[in-house]
């Protein structure tokens, strides 16, 4: 099973990720963690670094770089990790689509549809953390790291809207579910952990492990 966590900076993705990894490992579920990009193509990497820095550049070039990186990510990272057990992605397709939409000032739909063409990188469940932007901003201001352009209040508010658009476009394009839920309180976190763990438990054991266990 591939599970993706999505949402603006400060929404609670890292907290949820760490709780899921700890809970899964405590239950002997071999959950692994993977990032948003593969960084396996030099040309795509250069474009993605510019995008992450807030430089839109050529829209077609940006889309193709994102699609190329996702294809490489799917083949050489995600697919390999899935042979060992379920995989947790901290940001994936929706985050990339929303970044493109923000920089090029377009709706998220077309970017979601283009990236969804990479069927092997489709998460069976996507969790979109809908924590309010002002709460996220308060959390970010406590961090020692330098602020990215996507963490500025105006950009974050726009991204929050784009994530909701992207989530709806994702389900429409793929038929796959997106769980929308804030991660503001401890109760929110517990509810999210419970929902994700239910899916992870039902995902079963990788085929190779099952064969070994039957010997």
N, C-alpha and C positions, 0 to 999 in steps of 0.2 A: 504494500500500500504506500502511495505517495500522498503526503499531507502537507499542505502549504499554509503558512501563516502570513497574512497580509495586513496592511494598515499603515497609517502615517507614523512618523517618528514619535516615540513617546506613548504609543497606543498600548504597549504592554507585551509586544511580541517576544522580547528577550526573556521576560519573566515567565511567560507561558511556555516558551521553548524549554527553558531550564527545568521547569516543573514537570513537563511531559517526559523529558529525557530521564530525569531522576525516577519518576513513577514507573515508566516503562522498564527501566533497568532493574528496579526493585522487584518487578514481576517477571523477570527473565525474558522480557520482550526485547530483541536486539535492535532497538530503534537507533538509527544513525541520523546525523545532521548534515545538511548541505546548504550552501549559499545560493545567492540569486544568479550568479554568472559563472561560466566555465573558465573564462580567461585563457582559452586554448588557441585562439586566433589572434595574431598580432594586429592585423588590420581592424578586426572587430573590437578588440580591446582598446585600441586608440580612440575609436569612435565612442565607445561606452564610457571611457574615462572623461571625455569631453562632455558627454551628456550629464554625467553625475556631477560635473562641476558647474552645470547650468548653461552650457553652450549648445544651442539647438543644432546649428549646422544645417546641412542638407537633409531634408526630411526623408527622402528615399534612401539615402545612404544610412541614415540612422535606423530606419526600419529593417533594412537588410542586415545591418550589423547585429541588431537584436535577434533577428530570426536565425542568423548563422550561429551566433553564440548559443542560443537555446538548443539548436540541433546538436551541436557538439556536446553541450551539457547533458542532453538526454542520452546520447550514445555512449559517451566515455565516462560520465560521472554517475548520473542517476540510474541508468540501467545496471551498471556494475554494482552499485550500492544496494539496489533492490534484490539482487541475488542473495544477499546476506540477511535481509529482513526489511521491515518498513523503514521509510525514509521521511524525515521532517525537513521541509525546505523553509528557511527563514527568508521570506520574500521569494517570489518567483514571477510567473507570467503577468499577473495583475499589476504588480509594482512596476514592471518594465513598461507595460502599456500605459499606465498612468503617468510615468515620467515622460514618455513621448508625447502624450496628450497635453501635459502641462507646458512643456517647452515649445511645442508647435501650435499651442492654443487651438486645439481641435477636440472634438468629442473622443471618448476613449474607445467607442465601439469598433472602429475600423482596425485599430491597433490590436485589440483583443482578438478579433477574428483572424488577423494575419498570424499572430503568435499561436493561436489555438490549432493552426494547421499542423503543428508539431505534436502529433497525437501521443507519442510515447512520453511526452513531458506533461501530460494532463494529470493533475492531482485528482484522486478519487474524492477527496474532500478538501475544500478550501475554507479556511477560517478567516473572516474579515473582522478585525477588531475595530469597532465603531466608536471608540472612546472619543469624547468631545475634544475638539482642537485646543480649547483653552486649558483643559486638564493636561493634555499632552505637552503644551507649551510650558506649563508650570513644572512638569517633570524634567523637561529638557534643560531648563534654566539652572537646574541643580547639577548638571553634568559638567565635568571639567573640560570636555572636548570642545573643539571649535565648532561653531554652528555652520551647518550646510545650508545652501540656499533653500532647500525644500523644508527646512525647519523654521524659516521665518513665518510669522503668523499668517500673513496674506497667502503665501504659497501653500502652507499647511491646510488652510481652510479650503482652498481650491482643490487640493489633492484629496481631501476628505470627500468632497462631492464627486470627484472623478472615480474614486474607489467604488462608490456606490453604483455609478454608471457602469463601470467595468465589471462589477460582480453580476449585474443583471445581464450584461452582454455576454459574459462567460457562460452563464447557465443557458441562455438562449442559443448560443453557438454550439455548446457541447452536451447539454442536457445534464451536466454534473452539478452537484449541490454546492452552494456557498452558505456557510453558517455565519450570519451577521450577529455580533454580540459585543457590547462594550467590555473593557477590562479596567474598570474603575475601582471596584471594591474587592475585598477578599472573597465575598460571595460570588462575584462575577468570575473571578479566577477559578474558583472551585467548580463552578458550573461548566466552564470551558474545558477544564482538565477532565471532568467526568465525561463530557460529550465526546472529546477526542479519544479518550482511552477506551470508550465503548466501541468505537470504530476500529481502533488498533487491535483490541482483543479479538474482534470478530474477523479480522483480516487473515488470521491463520498463520501458519509457519511456512517459510519458503520451501519449495519442492525438494531442494537438495537436502535440507535439514530433515524433512520428513522421511526421505529415503534412508538417511543414516540412522534415524531413530528406529526404523522398522527392522534393521539388521540385527 
